[in-house]
């Protein structure tokens, strides 16, 4: 189970992947192409070429979790294809999975209190 906690780190791969790839192949891709540890607890998100499918890969402490979602209509909102990764918040991930326009939402700045108490 992938828990959408506030401190969750989400890494979005910008290049599309072959959706026949297994959990083992995606884990290797995280290590080699994204230069990250697939067992660190972060969520790694991959997309298909048509942008109507998304895969999430995460280590939950006892095993690797692989989630796949297809949209029946429309496409997932995705940043332009380029090398590298994009980091999302847990809220942006939830919006992405729901098929919403997560790129148009930005968090409101919160001022740090100057005085304690």
N, CA, C and O atoms as CSV, one atom per row, in Angstrom:
chain,resi,resn,atom,element,x,y,z
A,1,UNK,N,N,0.843,-1.181,0.000
A,1,UNK,CA,C,0.000,0.000,0.000
A,1,UNK,C,C,0.883,1.237,0.000
A,1,UNK,O,O,1.857,1.302,0.749
A,2,UNK,N,N,0.556,2.210,-0.825
A,2,UNK,CA,C,1.293,3.466,-0.864
A,2,UNK,C,C,0.489,4.498,-0.082
A,2,UNK,O,O,-0.608,4.883,-0.486
A,3,UNK,N,N,1.049,4.939,1.041
A,3,UNK,CA,C,0.378,5.936,1.871
A,3,UNK,C,C,0.769,7.328,1.396
A,3,UNK,O,O,1.954,7.636,1.269
A,4,UNK,N,N,-0.225,8.168,1.134
A,4,UNK,CA,C,0.034,9.530,0.673
A,4,UNK,C,C,0.197,10.445,1.875
A,4,UNK,O,O,-0.705,11.212,2.213
A,5,UNK,N,N,1.355,10.356,2.518
A,5,UNK,CA,C,1.660,11.191,3.681
A,5,UNK,C,C,2.290,12.505,3.217
A,5,UNK,O,O,2.773,12.591,2.088
A,6,UNK,N,N,2.290,13.507,4.060
A,6,UNK,CA,C,2.760,14.841,3.664
A,6,UNK,C,C,4.250,14.890,3.357
A,6,UNK,O,O,4.682,15.724,2.561
A,7,UNK,N,N,5.048,14.013,3.972
A,7,UNK,CA,C,6.488,14.026,3.714
A,7,UNK,C,C,6.906,13.064,2.603
A,7,UNK,O,O,8.097,12.823,2.406
A,8,UNK,N,N,5.941,12.518,1.884
A,8,UNK,CA,C,6.222,11.579,0.808
A,8,UNK,C,C,6.964,12.274,-0.323
A,8,UNK,O,O,6.579,13.364,-0.746
A,9,UNK,N,N,8.026,11.647,-0.813
A,9,UNK,CA,C,8.771,12.170,-1.956
A,9,UNK,C,C,8.326,11.404,-3.193
A,9,UNK,O,O,8.336,10.173,-3.215
A,10,UNK,N,N,7.937,12.145,-4.217
A,10,UNK,CA,C,7.439,11.553,-5.456
A,10,UNK,C,C,8.351,11.989,-6.590
A,10,UNK,O,O,8.581,13.181,-6.792
A,11,UNK,N,N,8.868,11.017,-7.328
A,11,UNK,CA,C,9.767,11.283,-8.439
A,11,UNK,C,C,9.073,10.846,-9.720
A,11,UNK,O,O,8.699,9.683,-9.874
A,12,UNK,N,N,8.906,11.791,-10.634
A,12,UNK,CA,C,8.200,11.568,-11.886
A,12,UNK,C,C,9.231,11.432,-13.004
A,12,UNK,O,O,9.965,12.381,-13.277
A,13,UNK,N,N,9.300,10.276,-13.654
A,13,UNK,CA,C,10.202,10.088,-14.790
A,13,UNK,C,C,9.597,10.793,-16.000
A,13,UNK,O,O,8.431,10.570,-16.326
A,14,UNK,N,N,10.370,11.634,-16.662
A,14,UNK,CA,C,9.809,12.422,-17.760
A,14,UNK,C,C,9.776,11.665,-19.076
A,14,UNK,O,O,9.012,12.028,-19.971
A,15,UNK,N,N,10.581,10.627,-19.216
A,15,UNK,CA,C,10.583,9.823,-20.439
A,15,UNK,C,C,9.539,8.707,-20.325
A,15,UNK,O,O,9.424,8.086,-19.269
A,16,UNK,N,N,8.777,8.442,-21.388
A,16,UNK,CA,C,7.823,7.323,-21.336
A,16,UNK,C,C,8.555,5.982,-21.276
A,16,UNK,O,O,9.690,5.862,-21.739
A,17,UNK,N,N,7.888,4.974,-20.698
A,17,UNK,CA,C,8.463,3.628,-20.604
A,17,UNK,C,C,7.545,2.621,-21.283
A,17,UNK,O,O,6.350,2.860,-21.458
A,18,UNK,N,N,8.123,1.512,-21.653
A,18,UNK,CA,C,7.374,0.386,-22.200
A,18,UNK,C,C,6.567,-0.218,-21.059
A,18,UNK,O,O,7.141,-0.623,-20.048
A,19,UNK,N,N,5.259,-0.286,-21.201
A,19,UNK,CA,C,4.411,-0.733,-20.103
A,19,UNK,C,C,4.401,-2.241,-19.901
A,19,UNK,O,O,3.674,-2.747,-19.047
A,20,UNK,N,N,5.199,-2.959,-20.676
A,20,UNK,CA,C,5.385,-4.387,-20.437
A,20,UNK,C,C,6.458,-4.621,-19.383
A,20,UNK,O,O,6.659,-5.756,-18.952
A,21,UNK,N,N,7.157,-3.558,-18.958
A,21,UNK,CA,C,8.233,-3.686,-17.968
A,21,UNK,C,C,7.668,-4.146,-16.632
A,21,UNK,O,O,6.609,-3.704,-16.188
A,22,UNK,N,N,8.417,-5.053,-16.008
A,22,UNK,CA,C,8.007,-5.608,-14.717
A,22,UNK,C,C,8.547,-4.763,-13.564
A,22,UNK,O,O,9.258,-3.781,-13.776
A,23,UNK,N,N,8.198,-5.160,-12.351
A,23,UNK,CA,C,8.665,-4.462,-11.163
A,23,UNK,C,C,10.192,-4.508,-11.091
A,23,UNK,O,O,10.811,-3.541,-10.647
A,24,UNK,N,N,10.806,-5.602,-11.515
A,24,UNK,CA,C,12.259,-5.731,-11.467
A,24,UNK,C,C,12.928,-4.798,-12.477
A,24,UNK,O,O,13.933,-4.160,-12.164
A,25,UNK,N,N,12.378,-4.720,-13.672
A,25,UNK,CA,C,12.940,-3.856,-14.705
A,25,UNK,C,C,12.766,-2.392,-14.334
A,25,UNK,O,O,13.677,-1.593,-14.551
A,26,UNK,N,N,11.617,-2.024,-13.781
A,26,UNK,CA,C,11.403,-0.641,-13.353
A,26,UNK,C,C,12.320,-0.284,-12.185
A,26,UNK,O,O,12.804,0.846,-12.112
A,27,UNK,N,N,12.567,-1.213,-11.281
A,27,UNK,CA,C,13.498,-0.970,-10.179
A,27,UNK,C,C,14.902,-0.698,-10.710
A,27,UNK,O,O,15.593,0.198,-10.226
A,28,UNK,N,N,15.318,-1.473,-11.703
A,28,UNK,CA,C,16.627,-1.250,-12.329
A,28,UNK,C,C,16.661,0.105,-13.033
A,28,UNK,O,O,17.683,0.791,-13.007
A,29,UNK,N,N,15.561,0.488,-13.654
A,29,UNK,CA,C,15.477,1.780,-14.332
A,29,UNK,C,C,15.608,2.931,-13.328
A,29,UNK,O,O,16.250,3.939,-13.621
A,30,UNK,N,N,15.006,2.782,-12.156
A,30,UNK,CA,C,15.133,3.798,-11.102
A,30,UNK,C,C,16.603,3.949,-10.727
A,30,UNK,O,O,17.100,5.068,-10.601
A,31,UNK,N,N,17.296,2.830,-10.548
A,31,UNK,CA,C,18.711,2.873,-10.162
A,31,UNK,C,C,19.586,3.470,-11.254
A,31,UNK,O,O,20.398,4.358,-10.991
A,32,UNK,N,N,19.422,2.986,-12.475
A,32,UNK,CA,C,20.333,3.352,-13.555
A,32,UNK,C,C,19.987,4.684,-14.217
A,32,UNK,O,O,20.867,5.528,-14.392
A,33,UNK,N,N,18.749,4.884,-14.581
A,33,UNK,CA,C,18.373,6.084,-15.342
A,33,UNK,C,C,18.041,7.273,-14.438
A,33,UNK,O,O,18.364,8.414,-14.768
A,34,UNK,N,N,17.403,7.008,-13.308
A,34,UNK,CA,C,17.006,8.099,-12.422
A,34,UNK,C,C,18.020,8.349,-11.306
A,34,UNK,O,O,17.891,9.317,-10.556
A,35,UNK,N,N,19.032,7.480,-11.191
A,35,UNK,CA,C,20.087,7.608,-10.187
A,35,UNK,C,C,19.516,7.733,-8.780
A,35,UNK,O,O,19.906,8.601,-7.999
A,36,UNK,N,N,18.577,6.834,-8.482
A,36,UNK,CA,C,17.933,6.834,-7.168
A,36,UNK,C,C,17.881,5.406,-6.639
A,36,UNK,O,O,18.076,4.446,-7.384
A,37,UNK,N,N,17.618,5.283,-5.356
A,37,UNK,CA,C,17.499,3.983,-4.711
A,37,UNK,C,C,16.029,3.576,-4.721
A,37,UNK,O,O,15.220,4.226,-4.060
A,38,UNK,N,N,15.654,2.518,-5.452
A,38,UNK,CA,C,14.239,2.122,-5.501
A,38,UNK,C,C,13.696,1.632,-4.161
A,38,UNK,O,O,12.482,1.505,-4.001
A,39,UNK,N,N,14.582,1.353,-3.187
A,39,UNK,CA,C,14.164,0.840,-1.879
A,39,UNK,C,C,14.178,1.916,-0.793
A,39,UNK,O,O,14.199,1.591,0.394
A,40,UNK,N,N,14.167,3.185,-1.181
A,40,UNK,CA,C,14.262,4.278,-0.206
A,40,UNK,C,C,12.898,4.704,0.346
A,40,UNK,O,O,12.847,5.488,1.294
A,41,UNK,N,N,11.811,4.218,-0.211
A,41,UNK,CA,C,10.481,4.595,0.278
A,41,UNK,C,C,9.820,5.684,-0.537
A,41,UNK,O,O,8.649,5.997,-0.317
A,42,UNK,N,N,10.560,6.276,-1.489
A,42,UNK,CA,C,9.955,7.266,-2.383
A,42,UNK,C,C,9.053,6.561,-3.394
A,42,UNK,O,O,9.168,5.353,-3.602
A,43,UNK,N,N,8.164,7.317,-4.014
A,43,UNK,CA,C,7.297,6.780,-5.058
A,43,UNK,C,C,7.853,7.232,-6.402
A,43,UNK,O,O,8.117,8.418,-6.601
A,44,UNK,N,N,8.029,6.300,-7.311
A,44,UNK,CA,C,8.533,6.584,-8.648
A,44,UNK,C,C,7.390,6.387,-9.628
A,44,UNK,O,O,6.735,5.345,-9.632
A,45,UNK,N,N,7.155,7.397,-10.459
A,45,UNK,CA,C,5.995,7.403,-11.356
A,45,UNK,C,C,6.485,7.354,-12.799
A,45,UNK,O,O,7.378,8.106,-13.188
A,46,UNK,N,N,5.889,6.459,-13.589
A,46,UNK,CA,C,6.231,6.290,-14.995
A,46,UNK,C,C,4.977,6.415,-15.839
A,46,UNK,O,O,3.877,6.119,-15.373
A,47,UNK,N,N,5.140,6.849,-17.073
A,47,UNK,CA,C,3.990,6.998,-17.964
A,47,UNK,C,C,4.204,6.227,-19.256
A,47,UNK,O,O,5.327,5.879,-19.620
A,48,UNK,N,N,3.102,5.972,-19.932
A,48,UNK,CA,C,3.157,5.341,-21.253
A,48,UNK,C,C,3.322,6.429,-22.315
A,48,UNK,O,O,3.178,7.620,-22.036
A,49,UNK,N,N,3.621,5.998,-23.516
A,49,UNK,CA,C,3.805,6.944,-24.613
A,49,UNK,C,C,2.520,7.711,-24.917
A,49,UNK,O,O,2.565,8.894,-25.255
A,50,UNK,N,N,1.382,7.040,-24.799
A,50,UNK,CA,C,0.082,7.683,-25.093
A,50,UNK,C,C,-0.433,8.550,-23.952
A,50,UNK,O,O,-1.426,9.258,-24.117
A,51,UNK,N,N,0.227,8.504,-22.796
A,51,UNK,CA,C,-0.113,9.297,-21.609
A,51,UNK,C,C,-1.469,8.952,-21.007
A,51,UNK,O,O,-2.009,9.733,-20.224
A,52,UNK,N,N,-2.029,7.794,-21.358
A,52,UNK,CA,C,-3.300,7.371,-20.766
A,52,UNK,C,C,-3.087,6.310,-19.687
A,52,UNK,O,O,-4.046,5.808,-19.100
A,53,UNK,N,N,-1.814,5.973,-19.431
A,53,UNK,CA,C,-1.480,4.969,-18.422
A,53,UNK,C,C,-0.356,5.489,-17.543
A,53,UNK,O,O,0.514,6.238,-17.986
A,54,UNK,N,N,-0.398,5.075,-16.294
A,54,UNK,CA,C,0.629,5.478,-15.345
A,54,UNK,C,C,0.950,4.289,-14.439
A,54,UNK,O,O,0.057,3.526,-14.072
A,55,UNK,N,N,2.235,4.133,-14.077
A,55,UNK,CA,C,2.670,3.108,-13.136
A,55,UNK,C,C,3.388,3.784,-11.988
A,55,UNK,O,O,4.183,4.701,-12.193
A,56,UNK,N,N,3.102,3.324,-10.768
A,56,UNK,CA,C,3.772,3.810,-9.572
A,56,UNK,C,C,4.540,2.649,-8.964
A,56,UNK,O,O,4.026,1.536,-8.856
A,57,UNK,N,N,5.771,2.921,-8.568
A,57,UNK,CA,C,6.633,1.916,-7.965
A,57,UNK,C,C,7.108,2.449,-6.618
A,57,UNK,O,O,7.597,3.575,-6.532
A,58,UNK,N,N,6.964,1.643,-5.566
A,58,UNK,CA,C,7.388,2.083,-4.236
A,58,UNK,C,C,7.724,0.883,-3.365
A,58,UNK,O,O,7.108,-0.178,-3.471
A,59,UNK,N,N,8.705,1.071,-2.509
A,59,UNK,CA,C,9.067,0.090,-1.490
A,59,UNK,C,C,8.312,0.456,-0.222
A,59,UNK,O,O,8.435,1.584,0.256
A,60,UNK,N,N,7.528,-0.473,0.340
A,60,UNK,CA,C,6.730,-0.151,1.530
A,60,UNK,C,C,7.336,-0.677,2.820
A,60,UNK,O,O,6.693,-0.627,3.869
A,61,UNK,N,N,8.555,-1.177,2.760
A,61,UNK,CA,C,9.222,-1.701,3.948
A,61,UNK,C,C,9.235,-3.207,4.018
A,61,UNK,O,O,10.100,-3.789,4.672
A,62,UNK,N,N,8.284,-3.857,3.352
A,62,UNK,CA,C,8.243,-5.316,3.350
A,62,UNK,C,C,8.258,-5.899,1.944
A,62,UNK,O,O,8.412,-7.108,1.768
A,63,UNK,N,N,8.099,-5.045,0.951
A,63,UNK,CA,C,8.102,-5.503,-0.435
A,63,UNK,C,C,7.882,-4.339,-1.391
A,63,UNK,O,O,7.571,-3.222,-0.977
A,64,UNK,N,N,8.050,-4.621,-2.663
A,64,UNK,CA,C,7.883,-3.609,-3.703
A,64,UNK,C,C,6.422,-3.592,-4.139
A,64,UNK,O,O,5.817,-4.639,-4.373
A,65,UNK,N,N,5.862,-2.379,-4.245
A,65,UNK,CA,C,4.476,-2.193,-4.659
A,65,UNK,C,C,4.483,-1.615,-6.070
A,65,UNK,O,O,5.192,-0.646,-6.341
A,66,UNK,N,N,3.708,-2.195,-6.953
A,66,UNK,CA,C,3.568,-1.696,-8.315
A,66,UNK,C,C,2.086,-1.464,-8.578
A,66,UNK,O,O,1.277,-2.388,-8.502
A,67,UNK,N,N,1.743,-0.218,-8.890
A,67,UNK,CA,C,0.357,0.166,-9.146
A,67,UNK,C,C,0.266,0.637,-10.589
A,67,UNK,O,O,1.119,1.395,-11.052
A,68,UNK,N,N,-0.758,0.193,-11.298
A,68,UNK,CA,C,-0.984,0.613,-12.674
A,68,UNK,C,C,-2.388,1.183,-12.785
A,68,UNK,O,O,-3.338,0.646,-12.215
A,69,UNK,N,N,-2.505,2.284,-13.530
A,69,UNK,CA,C,-3.834,2.867,-13.766
A,69,UNK,C,C,-3.949,3.266,-15.230
A,69,UNK,O,O,-3.029,3.854,-15.799
A,70,UNK,N,N,-5.093,2.939,-15.834
A,70,UNK,CA,C,-5.435,3.343,-17.188
A,70,UNK,C,C,-6.626,4.272,-17.118
A,70,UNK,O,O,-7.555,4.036,-16.345
A,71,UNK,N,N,-6.612,5.320,-17.910
A,71,UNK,CA,C,-7.790,6.175,-18.048
A,71,UNK,C,C,-8.594,5.677,-19.242
A,71,UNK,O,O,-8.031,5.394,-20.299
A,72,UNK,N,N,-9.899,5.571,-19.076
A,72,UNK,CA,C,-10.749,5.142,-20.187
A,72,UNK,C,C,-10.907,6.250,-21.211
A,72,UNK,O,O,-11.033,5.986,-22.406
A,73,UNK,N,N,-10.900,7.480,-20.746
A,73,UNK,CA,C,-11.001,8.636,-21.636
A,73,UNK,C,C,-9.983,9.670,-21.183
A,73,UNK,O,O,-9.728,9.819,-19.988
A,74,UNK,N,N,-9.408,10.377,-22.134
A,74,UNK,CA,C,-8.478,11.453,-21.809
A,74,UNK,C,C,-7.079,10.944,-21.525
A,74,UNK,O,O,-6.757,9.779,-21.758
A,75,UNK,N,N,-6.256,11.847,-21.017
A,75,UNK,CA,C,-4.863,11.548,-20.730
A,75,UNK,C,C,-4.467,12.161,-19.399
A,75,UNK,O,O,-5.093,13.104,-18.913
A,76,UNK,N,N,-3.419,11.605,-18.827
A,76,UNK,CA,C,-2.859,12.182,-17.613
A,76,UNK,C,C,-2.100,13.450,-17.987
A,76,UNK,O,O,-1.522,13.539,-19.070
A,77,UNK,N,N,-2.106,14.433,-17.083
A,77,UNK,CA,C,-1.322,15.651,-17.277
A,77,UNK,C,C,0.126,15.323,-16.986
A,77,UNK,O,O,0.449,14.784,-15.927
A,78,UNK,N,N,1.003,15.652,-17.934
A,78,UNK,CA,C,2.412,15.301,-17.797
A,78,UNK,C,C,3.281,16.468,-18.241
A,78,UNK,O,O,2.908,17.193,-19.164
A,79,UNK,N,N,4.419,16.662,-17.610
A,79,UNK,CA,C,5.314,17.733,-18.062
A,79,UNK,C,C,5.909,17.376,-19.424
A,79,UNK,O,O,5.831,16.220,-19.842
A,80,UNK,N,N,6.499,18.344,-20.122
A,80,UNK,CA,C,7.110,18.052,-21.427
A,80,UNK,C,C,8.166,16.956,-21.315
A,80,UNK,O,O,8.837,16.834,-20.291
A,81,UNK,N,N,8.308,16.162,-22.373
A,81,UNK,CA,C,9.305,15.093,-22.385
A,81,UNK,C,C,10.690,15.712,-22.482
A,81,UNK,O,O,10.984,16.479,-23.399
A,82,UNK,N,N,11.534,15.362,-21.516
A,82,UNK,CA,C,12.933,15.772,-21.514
A,82,UNK,C,C,13.670,14.825,-20.590
A,82,UNK,O,O,13.044,14.071,-19.846
A,83,UNK,N,N,14.976,14.855,-20.628
A,83,UNK,CA,C,15.742,13.994,-19.730
A,83,UNK,C,C,15.591,14.491,-18.304
A,83,UNK,O,O,15.414,15.685,-18.060
A,84,UNK,N,N,15.664,13.566,-17.376
A,84,UNK,CA,C,15.615,13.954,-15.978
A,84,UNK,C,C,14.324,13.558,-15.303
A,84,UNK,O,O,13.570,12.714,-15.786
A,85,UNK,N,N,14.095,14.193,-14.170
A,85,UNK,CA,C,12.932,13.882,-13.353
A,85,UNK,C,C,12.262,15.162,-12.878
A,85,UNK,O,O,12.847,16.244,-12.917
A,86,UNK,N,N,11.030,15.013,-12.433
A,86,UNK,CA,C,10.271,16.098,-11.831
A,86,UNK,C,C,9.835,15.591,-10.463
A,86,UNK,O,O,9.424,14.438,-10.330
A,87,UNK,N,N,9.920,16.438,-9.450
A,87,UNK,CA,C,9.490,16.056,-8.102
A,87,UNK,C,C,8.106,16.635,-7.842
A,87,UNK,O,O,7.844,17.801,-8.139
A,88,UNK,N,N,7.219,15.805,-7.281
A,88,UNK,CA,C,5.853,16.207,-6.968
A,88,UNK,C,C,5.608,16.095,-5.472
A,88,UNK,O,O,6.311,15.374,-4.764
A,89,UNK,N,N,4.610,16.812,-5.009
A,89,UNK,CA,C,4.136,16.639,-3.641
A,89,UNK,C,C,3.125,15.498,-3.622
A,89,UNK,O,O,2.675,15.043,-4.674
A,90,UNK,N,N,2.769,15.039,-2.430
A,90,UNK,CA,C,1.761,13.987,-2.297
A,90,UNK,C,C,0.420,14.453,-2.865
A,90,UNK,O,O,-0.310,13.662,-3.462
A,91,UNK,N,N,0.097,15.727,-2.681
A,91,UNK,CA,C,-1.158,16.275,-3.210
A,91,UNK,C,C,-1.150,16.276,-4.731
A,91,UNK,O,O,-2.146,15.912,-5.358
A,92,UNK,N,N,-0.030,16.683,-5.331
A,92,UNK,CA,C,0.076,16.678,-6.794
A,92,UNK,C,C,-0.021,15.261,-7.340
A,92,UNK,O,O,-0.625,15.048,-8.392
A,93,UNK,N,N,0.565,14.286,-6.643
A,93,UNK,CA,C,0.458,12.888,-7.062
A,93,UNK,C,C,-0.998,12.438,-7.041
A,93,UNK,O,O,-1.464,11.796,-7.982
A,94,UNK,N,N,-1.718,12.771,-5.973
A,94,UNK,CA,C,-3.125,12.387,-5.882
A,94,UNK,C,C,-3.921,12.998,-7.033
A,94,UNK,O,O,-4.793,12.345,-7.607
A,95,UNK,N,N,-3.622,14.243,-7.364
A,95,UNK,CA,C,-4.307,14.901,-8.478
A,95,UNK,C,C,-3.951,14.246,-9.811
A,95,UNK,O,O,-4.819,14.055,-10.663
A,96,UNK,N,N,-2.674,13.902,-9.993
A,96,UNK,CA,C,-2.239,13.221,-11.217
A,96,UNK,C,C,-2.998,11.912,-11.388
A,96,UNK,O,O,-3.528,11.633,-12.463
A,97,UNK,N,N,-3.052,11.112,-10.330
A,97,UNK,CA,C,-3.725,9.815,-10.380
A,97,UNK,C,C,-5.215,9.974,-10.659
A,97,UNK,O,O,-5.819,9.116,-11.302
A,98,UNK,N,N,-5.812,11.062,-10.182
A,98,UNK,CA,C,-7.233,11.326,-10.440
A,98,UNK,C,C,-7.483,11.894,-11.832
A,98,UNK,O,O,-8.633,12.080,-12.231
A,99,UNK,N,N,-6.398,12.172,-12.579
A,99,UNK,CA,C,-6.558,12.707,-13.931
A,99,UNK,C,C,-6.797,14.208,-13.963
A,99,UNK,O,O,-7.292,14.734,-14.960
A,100,UNK,N,N,-6.450,14.910,-12.873
A,100,UNK,CA,C,-6.680,16.354,-12.784
A,100,UNK,C,C,-5.458,17.141,-13.259
A,100,UNK,O,O,-4.366,16.588,-13.388
A,101,UNK,N,N,-5.650,18.420,-13.514
A,101,UNK,CA,C,-4.585,19.314,-13.975
A,101,UNK,C,C,-3.715,19.753,-12.799
A,101,UNK,O,O,-3.863,20.876,-12.318
A,102,UNK,N,N,-2.824,18.905,-12.332
A,102,UNK,CA,C,-1.999,19.196,-11.168
A,102,UNK,C,C,-0.978,20.303,-11.434
A,102,UNK,O,O,-0.497,20.923,-10.485
A,103,UNK,N,N,-0.636,20.566,-12.692
A,103,UNK,CA,C,0.366,21.586,-13.012
A,103,UNK,C,C,-0.155,23.001,-12.789
A,103,UNK,O,O,0.637,23.939,-12.708
A,104,UNK,N,N,-1.464,23.171,-12.688
A,104,UNK,CA,C,-2.059,24.493,-12.496
A,104,UNK,C,C,-2.262,24.857,-11.035
A,104,UNK,O,O,-2.723,25.955,-10.722
A,105,UNK,N,N,-1.919,23.943,-10.145
A,105,UNK,CA,C,-2.118,24.167,-8.718
A,105,UNK,C,C,-0.764,24.410,-8.075
A,105,UNK,O,O,0.185,23.657,-8.294
A,106,UNK,N,N,-0.685,25.462,-7.285
A,106,UNK,CA,C,0.552,25.725,-6.541
A,106,UNK,C,C,0.186,25.989,-5.085
A,106,UNK,O,O,-0.843,26.597,-4.792
A,107,UNK,N,N,1.035,25.528,-4.186
A,107,UNK,CA,C,0.725,25.736,-2.765
A,107,UNK,C,C,0.836,27.208,-2.387
A,107,UNK,O,O,1.653,27.949,-2.934
A,108,UNK,N,N,-0.001,27.611,-1.443
A,108,UNK,CA,C,0.068,28.981,-0.941
A,108,UNK,C,C,1.284,29.096,-0.025
A,108,UNK,O,O,1.550,28.200,0.775
A,109,UNK,N,N,2.020,30.198,-0.144
A,109,UNK,CA,C,3.173,30.364,0.749
A,109,UNK,C,C,2.708,30.560,2.185
A,109,UNK,O,O,1.725,31.256,2.442
A,110,UNK,N,N,3.415,29.947,3.103
A,110,UNK,CA,C,3.089,30.048,4.524
A,110,UNK,C,C,4.249,30.762,5.203
A,110,UNK,O,O,5.398,30.329,5.117
A,111,UNK,N,N,3.930,31.861,5.880
A,111,UNK,CA,C,4.972,32.607,6.580
A,111,UNK,C,C,5.329,31.903,7.887
A,111,UNK,O,O,4.457,31.427,8.614
A,112,UNK,N,N,6.612,31.848,8.164
A,112,UNK,CA,C,7.077,31.270,9.407
A,112,UNK,C,C,6.869,32.296,10.522
A,112,UNK,O,O,7.210,33.466,10.346
A,113,UNK,N,N,6.320,31.885,11.657
A,113,UNK,CA,C,6.104,32.833,12.754
A,113,UNK,C,C,7.429,33.450,13.210
A,113,UNK,O,O,8.451,32.768,13.287
A,114,UNK,N,N,7.394,34.740,13.508
A,114,UNK,CA,C,8.596,35.443,13.973
A,114,UNK,C,C,8.785,35.284,15.482
A,114,UNK,O,O,9.906,35.337,15.986
A,115,UNK,N,N,7.672,35.087,16.195
A,115,UNK,CA,C,7.714,34.978,17.643
A,115,UNK,C,C,7.102,33.650,18.053
A,115,UNK,O,O,6.054,33.254,17.541
A,116,UNK,N,N,7.757,32.968,18.972
A,116,UNK,CA,C,7.244,31.694,19.484
A,116,UNK,C,C,6.452,31.982,20.747
A,116,UNK,O,O,6.900,32.707,21.634
A,117,UNK,N,N,5.222,31.373,20.807
A,117,UNK,CA,C,4.463,31.505,22.042
A,117,UNK,C,C,3.225,32.269,21.955
A,117,UNK,O,O,2.525,32.426,22.956
